[in-house]
Structures are given as structure tokens and as C-alpha cells.
Amino acid sequence: MKKLETSFAGLTLKNPFIVSSCSLTNTAQRNKKWEDAGASAVVLKSLFEEEIEAELAKAQQDGHSEELDYLQTYYRAHRLENYLQLIKDTKQVCSIPVIASINCYRSSDWTSFARHIEEAGADALELNIMSICSSLNDSYGAYEQEHINILKQVKSALNIPVIVKLGRNFTNCVPLIDQLYANGAAAVVLFNRMVAFDINIEKLSYAQGNALGQSNDLSEVLRWTGLVSARVPRLDIAASGGVTDGASLVKALLAGASAVEVCSALYWNGAGCIQDMLHFLQEWMERHDYQSVSQFRGLLNARKENALDMFERTQFFKNYSLRND
């Protein structure tokens, strides 16, 4: 397995398979299972800013507004204490890198949280910045700047690598990622998956769509991985979304990813999919006579001659033009 080694966010990984942050990484016992199955790193279930704020809002509705300052301190401390214990317990049973995760959507006081996370033993911190920009009062560029502000705020308190996980809702994420790199990001993850939104037409109510990713999510991940790896080549990328089998893992590496973060395939197929995907990767490398991942990583990104048009255009008229026969 040595030839499957890769470097991501300054961490040396035994292979490119990282278990993504989800409910499958919320206990040390589960995280040990992923390590035993062959995963090279695990991203712990996120500490959610929204959940903390929801608890505070409920306390206000219940008539505790006069105690809000106390409750705010208590809720935050309680959530953080539980999360720090998860880090410590996982580090005790796992030898692979353990990456903590904060799910945030605005600049809050994450500095003290992040410092405690580092002290608990996390090998890196993933900032899962997830929201959409929909207010008429938002100025152009403010959404991107908020990402940079959150990164700078957290990075100022830490020595461990900081990874930024981005959503898909950018017109052009390349200049933002370049600025994230300039402000100290060790890597980016492309992309986070928003909670799917739907409408129930019989109950006339909002509904949640499919919570898991699908293989057709991979196309946009490959497109932007190929573009970003070509234009911000010194920043590591993890592909996330649509990586469901060994072939999609190989595609992500060819597009320029250093690693992949996998979630849905674990829900569908269990721990066995890790070895299935790594076995496919190893066999593919043998067929193509590659001795290491670094030999072919980024081989088919946007730096390749004449490739840029494939990444930036849909090719619809070229490939699917209508003809009158």
C-alpha cells in the first residue's frame, strides 16, 4: 500500500481515502472501524454553529432571556466539552490523522473553540463554511470575503493545518481559493453538500430531499478540481461529492485532487467499500504502470494542452448539434 501514499494539508496519508464528516464519525469506536477498514484519515462529525444558536433561541422563547448570557456560556461550553472528548477518545484508539470540523456560516468567536480543538489533539481543522447569499442588502464580494474573514480569524489562533470546505454556490471559486491560500489555508475541499430542499405538494409544506450524494454529483467536482489544481497548484484539494467507487476515485486524482472525502458510499455499502475502492486504484495503477499517486495526480487537469475548453465550456453545440437528415 506504500505507493498509494499522498500528502494532504501537510499530513502524510497512507492512501487518498478520507472519511468525510457525518454521523458515521461521531464516536471513537466508529472511527476506529474506518481505520481498520483502510481509511487514511477521518473527519469528525461537525460542531454546528446553527445547533448552538438554535438552543439559545429556544431558551429565549422559553422565557429565559434574562439568563441568556449564562445560557450562552453554558451551551457553548457543554457542546465544546463533548466535542473535545470525541477528539481525545478518537486519538486514543486511532493512529491515522484525526481532523476536527466546525460547521459555520458567519464570523463568530471560533478562535477560542479552535484553540481548544488543537489542544485536544486534532491533527487539523476543517472549516465547513456553508450558507447561501440571498439578501438584497448583500454587496458583491461580501460572501467570498466572509470566508476569508472566518479563515483568518481561526488561523490566527492555530498551528495545526486549517482546511476550508466550500459549497458549490460560487460563480467562480478560483480567485476565492487563491485568496484562501494566501491567507493560510492548507487545503480546500470541493464541495460540501447542502441539505437537499424539496416541497411536498400534497401537504403544502417544505420537505427534505435526498440527503445522500449521487454519482452524477462528480461532474462539477471534477470540473472545478481540474481548474483549481491548475491555477492554484500549491494548494491541496480533496474531492467530495460523487466519489462512489474506485473509478471515481481515480478520476478525482487525475483531475488534480490529493485525496477524496467519502460519505454516501459508506452509508450505502459499509466499510467494505474502502478496500474495494483502494483495490481498484491499485489495480488501475498497475495496468498503467504507475508506481505512486504523485506520478499521475493532476495529469488531466486544466493545465493539459488544449484541455481548458473542455473545463470551461459545455461543448453542447459541438457534440450535440441538431441535424436535419
Secondary structure by P-SEA (a helix, b strand, c coil): cccccccccccccccccccccccccccaaaaaaaaaacccbbbcccccaaaaaaaaaaaaaaccccaaaaaaaaaaaaaaaaaaaaaaaaaaccccbbbbbbbccccccaaaaaaaaaaacccccccbbbbbbbccccccaaaaaaaaaaaaaaaaacccbbbbbbccccccaaaaaaaaaaaccccccccccccbbbbcccccbbbbcccccccccaaaaaaaaaaaaaacccbbbbbccccccaaaaaaaaaacccbbbbcccccccccaaaaaaaaaaaaaaaaaccccccccccccccccccccccccccccccccccccc
